[in-house]
Amino acid sequence: MKPFTTLAVAMVATVSAAPAAAQTDTQAWAAAFASGPVRDGGRVLVWWDAHARFREEGDRLDTTILRPGVGWRVSPRLDLWAGYAHVTLRRPGPDGEEHRAWQQATYPIAGIAGGRLTGRTRIEQRFREGGDDTGWRVRQFVRWSRPVAWPAVSVVLSNETFVGLNETDWGQGDGYDQNRAFAGVGWQVTPTFRLEGGYMHQRINGGSAPDRKNDNLVLSGFTTF
């Protein structure tokens, strides 16, 4: 099976496999990303992304994330990164605070069906205030995009799967954690700035409780330099 077909089938299967008893919510997610070399042609890279996510039909702020990082261009086909993320979980009572160290590799995979398939493999070490354990988690992300209509507009499909590598005293489980399947449209506004918007189906493993299933409307801006 071709990689593009595999990605599409996986996304459809993820949506259709969500159990009827799953708890559901409609959310609105906004994000901004910036990345690139410190100087033209250099191997030292910088990364920054920020997120604001709203739950309950987009009415209530749920999560904010700030994630800076630095990287090294190993080759034209491989960038290695490391950084820190601060996550605030807006909840009744005191907000939850999470700190993450993260490392990742970003790379092209193949040209498929007239588009470009890329990947990102990320490992996180998660520290939650109020807990003593470090949660290790791996995230595998793949993205396919193809220009349509004219080169500035693209169709975008992506999928990201999260797997916990250990259990913690603050609630991380061992094994499958969640999946995010996205379908949308990208607009290359300028040579260095792109907007993407669309729908994300998020399925979160509930463990002994019912799974959670979120229908997310997502808008992201990407700056490269």
N, C-alpha and C positions, 0 to 999 in steps of 0.2 A: 504494500500500500504506500502511495506517495506521501511525503511528509505533510503537504498541505491538506490532503484528504484525511490523514490521521488527525491533524489538529482540528479540522472541522467536525469530524465524527466525535472526538473527545469532548468538544464543547456542547454538541447536541446531547450526548449521553449524560453529561453532567447536569444539564437542565432537566432532562426528562426523568433522571433517576432520583431526584429529590423526593422524599417521602411525603405523602399527603398530610401527615401529622406534623410536618415541620412548622416551626414558628416563623412567620414572615414579617418583613418590614420593607417599606419603600424608602430609599435613602438618596441623598444628593451628595456627590463627592466633587471637590474642586482640588486641583493640584497644579504646582508649578515646578518645572525642572530646568536646571542649567548645568551644562557640562562642556568640557573641552580642554585643550592644552593650555598651560600657563603662557606659553609663547608659541608663535607660528612654527610648526614643524618640530616642536619639542616633544619629549616623551613624558614629562611630568604633567599630570592631569588634575583637574579639580572637578568636584561634583557637589551639587546642592539640590535638594528637593524639599518642598513644603506641602502639607495637606491639611484641608479642613473638610470634615465629613459630618453630615447632618442626618439624624435619624428621625423617625416618626413623621413620614411624608416630607422630610426636609425642614421641619419646623424647629428642631432642637439640636444644638451642637453636640456631637457625640465624641469625636476624636480629632486631635491635632497632632501633627508630626513635623518635626524639623530634623533633616538628615544631611549633614555635610560629610564630605569625604575627599580623599586624594587618591590618585591612581598613577599607574605606570604603563605606558604603551610598549608592551613586549614585542609586538609585531603589528603589521597592518591588520591582522586577523584576531588579535587578542589584546584586551586591556584588563589589567588587574587593579582592584580597588580595595580600600579599607576606610572605615569611618565610624561615626557615632550617630545614634538617633535618639532623640528625646520624644517620648510619646505621652500625651496627656489624655486620659480617659475620663470624659465628663459623665459623672454619675450622681445620683442623689446622695447627699452628704459630701464628704471630702472627695475630691477628684483622685483618680488613680494615676500614679506616675510610673512610667517604665523607661528604663535606660537600656540601650542596645549597642553593643559593639558589632560591627558587620564587616564581612569580606565578600567580594564578589568577582566574578569573571564575566565580561561581556564579549560577544563574538558573533560574527556572521555564520550562518549554517549553510544556506544554499539559495540559489535562485529557483523559485517554484511557480509554475503557472503564470508567468509574466510578472511575478512579484518577488519580494525579498523576504526570506525567513531568517530571523536573528534570534539569539538566545542570551539569557542571563541566568547564572547560577549563583545564588547568594546563601551564605551561612551567617546566622545570627547567634549571639550570646545575649540572652535577655535577663535583665535584673529588674525585679518588681519590688517597689517599696512595700514593706510589710512582710516580705519573704526573705529567706536566707539562700535559697537554691538558685543556681544559674540554669536557665532553660536554653538548650541548644536546639536550633531549628534550621532546616534547609528549605529553600524556596527555589523552584525551577520555573522560569518564565520563558515562553516562546512567543514571538510576534511575527505576523505576516502582513505585509502591506503591498498594495498594487495601485499604481496610478489609474484613474478612470476619468472620463470626460475630457480632461486636459491635465497636463503634468502636475499642476498645483493641487489637485484634489485626489485623494487616495481612499480606497476601502481598507479598513484595518481590522484584523482578527488577532486576538491574543488569548493566552491561557496561562495561569499561574497556579501551581500546586504547592501547598505548604505541608511539611512533614516534621513533627516533633521528634527529636532524637532521645529525649528522656522525660521523665516525670518530675514535677517540682512541687514544693510545699505551697506554692501560691496558685496552682491550678493548671499549668501546662500539662497536656497529656502526651503519652508516647505513641507515635504513629501518625496516621493521617489527621491533619488539622483542619484544612479548608481548601476550597478551590474557587478561583475567580476566572470566569469566562467572559470575554468582552468582544463586542462587535460594534463598529462605529465608522466614522468618516474623519479623515485628516485633511487639513488645509494648510499648505505651505505658504504662509502669509508673506514672508520674505525669505531670502536664502538662509537666514539664521534663526527664524522663528516659525514654529508650527503649532497649530491648534488641533486638538482631537476631541471629539465628543461622541457619545454613544451610550449603549446599554451594557451593564455588567450584571451577570448572574453570579451571586456569591452564595456558596453553600458551606456552612461551618459545622464541623462535627460537634454534636452535643454530648458525646460520651454516653452516660446513662440516661440523660435527658433527651428529648426530641432534638433533631438537628435544627439549626437556624438557616433560613433561606431569605436572602435580601435581594430585592430588585433595585439596582443602583443606577441612577442617571449620573454620568461622569463627564466632566469637562476638564481638560488638561492643556497646559501651555508648555512648550519645550523650546528652550534657547540653547543653541550650540555656538561655539566660538573657537 
